[in-house]
Amino acid sequence: MKKIVLAYSGGLDTSIILRWLQENYKAEVIAYTSDIGQEIDRKKIIRNAKRLGVKKIIIEDLKNIFVKDYVFPMIRAHAVYEGVYLLGTSIARPLIAKRQIEVAKKFKAYAVSHGATGKGNDQVRFELGYAFFGGKKIKTIAPWREWKLQSRADLIKYAKKNNIPIPKDKKGAPPFSVDDNIFHTSTEGKVLENPKNSAPEFIFQRTISPEKAPNKKTKVRITFKNSDPVAVNGKKLKPEKILEKLNILAGKNGIGRVDLVENRFIGIKSRGVYETPGGTLLYAAHRAIESVTLDKKTAHEKERVMPEYAELVYNGYWFSKKRIKLQKIIDKNKSKVSGDIVLGLYKGNITILSRRTKNKAYSMKKVSFEENKTFNKKKVESFINYHSKQLNKS
């Protein structure tokens, strides 16, 4: 019997897709779930898949790989899409797609499938990953682009017909569209679709309102080695544990919220609310440690390539030669980026309190306002004269 590997969450949509694949492709479906730090109910996933006749259910813990090999390289790049988005959903899809294809090859499946809708970016991200690792040998099935189900009401009707459990919050009005992993949570849909509406407080899942955050500043020390965080408050931790710790600290202080209208890769504008608490701290701390460890040329070269890097990640080009080439530019001098950054967290704000490093890029002697002999001020006049002549050059 033919086999299809489905990216399966155990929820309503992917359960409907699972049954639809069985009916329309007459295939055995392997339910595959990547645990990358999302809210996950393993018993529910297994129970729902078995109820639908699935024999092979795979749940993989990929949290540490996700943080170490996907999130950290992106933090080193300071990647931000359209000025504010830290790419929390974008960075998760390549890893899931890669593992899905590997599972498909292992069990000799002829196809893979996902639950991304026909209007979103995720269908592109998944399928570029499938194409990169599976080529033309493994077929891609995108139910939302194939089936005749057009609305939430159609899905509910199909679920009832096939005895698929319907969560109470998914009856009637469409639910919010929520995606989460260890790095972030995104919320879209419903009242958020109209940009004139403020985001209701109840949608936030991992950050407290800044107004309700503690009235006392929280201090946190992040230690970097070779450009990656290795410890929090002096305690060495695995990558996933570092992010978990920072998520808690930032979330309690109302840090990491973003409300934006973004330009999707497929050409639609969409409004979403993102929470990236720990990632926001890492971004601020990493910029701070680089400010005292990298020379001007290296730092500015990174700034120039960042927008292109961020767009490649957003568009699903994580495995592209172009992104890998930019990563090499970004990581060229990462061995110089080591030291401690102390941050102050207070009601949604981050303050840099201390920068410590053994790196000699920052010279107190040269920058001091006290008289010293380490900097030749006479050369400044000729420097200014040279650049004055450049003003009228095209």
C-alpha positions, 0 to 999 in steps of 0.5 A: 500500500502507498504511504504518505507522511503527514505533518500532523499536530493532532488538532482538527485541521490535520485530523481532517487532512489525515482522513481526506488523504486516506479517502482520496489517495487510498494510502497509509498515512504516517503521522509525523510530529516535530516537537520544537517547543510548541504546546504539545499533547503527546497522548492526544496526538497518538489517541487522535491518530489511532482513532483515524486508523494510523499505525505509524505515529512519530513524535520527535523532540527537535527542540535543541537542534532547532535552537542550536542549528536554526535559531542561533545562526539567525540571532547571529545574523540579527535577522529582522523582517520588515524592521520588527519581525524576528521570523519565529514561524519562518525559521521553524518550517525548514527543519520540519520539512527536512525531517519529514522527507527523511522519514518518508525516505526511511519508510519508503513513502511516495509522498509528503503532505502539510496542513498549510493553507493556500493563502499563507507563506508556510506552504512555500516554506514547507514545499521548498524544503521538500523540493530541496531534500526530496527532489522529484522523487517524493510527491507533495500533496497540499490539501488546501489547494486541492480539496473542495472544502471552502470554509470553516463550516465545511470542515466542521461538517466533514469532521462530524461526518467522519467522527472527528472530535471538534474542539469546543472553541472551534465550533461556529466562528473561526478560531484565531490562527495560532502557531507556536514553538520554543522561539515564538508564538504568532496569533492571526485572524478574527478581530486582528484581520481589521488593522483598526482593531487593537489586539485584545489582551487575552490573546497573549500567551507567553508575555504579561502586559507591560502595565502589569509587569513588576515595578522592580527591574530584573537583571539578567546576565547572558554569556556568549562564546563564539557568538552563541549564548552559553550561559544565563546568570553564570549557569551553563545551559543547553541551547533549548534551556537557555531560550526557555529560561530567557522566555520566562524572564522576558515574559514576566517583564512584558518583553517581546510583543510585536503587532505588525502588518507584513507583506507575505511572500505570495503578495498578500498583506496580513496582520499578526501579533507575535511574542518572542520574549527570549529571542528579543533578549538574545537579539539585544544582548548579541548586538551589545556584545558585538558592539565591543568585539567586532571592528567597524568594517565587519559590523557594517558588512553584517548590517548590509547583508542582514535585510537580504538574509532576513528575506531569504529566511522569511521566503523559505530559502533557508537551505539555499546557497545564497543564505548559506553564503550570507551565513559565512559572511555573518560568521566570519569573525564569530570567534571574536564575539565572546563575553558577558552582557547584563540586561535590565528588564523593566515593563516591556523595555530592555536596558544594556547595563554592562558589557564585558569582554577580553576582546581588545576591539574597544580601547578605553585609551583611544576613546578617553576624553583625557589627554593621551598619546594613542590617537593622532588628532592631527590626522583628523584634519586631512581625513575631513579634507579628503571627505569634503572633496567627495561631497560633489562626486557622483 
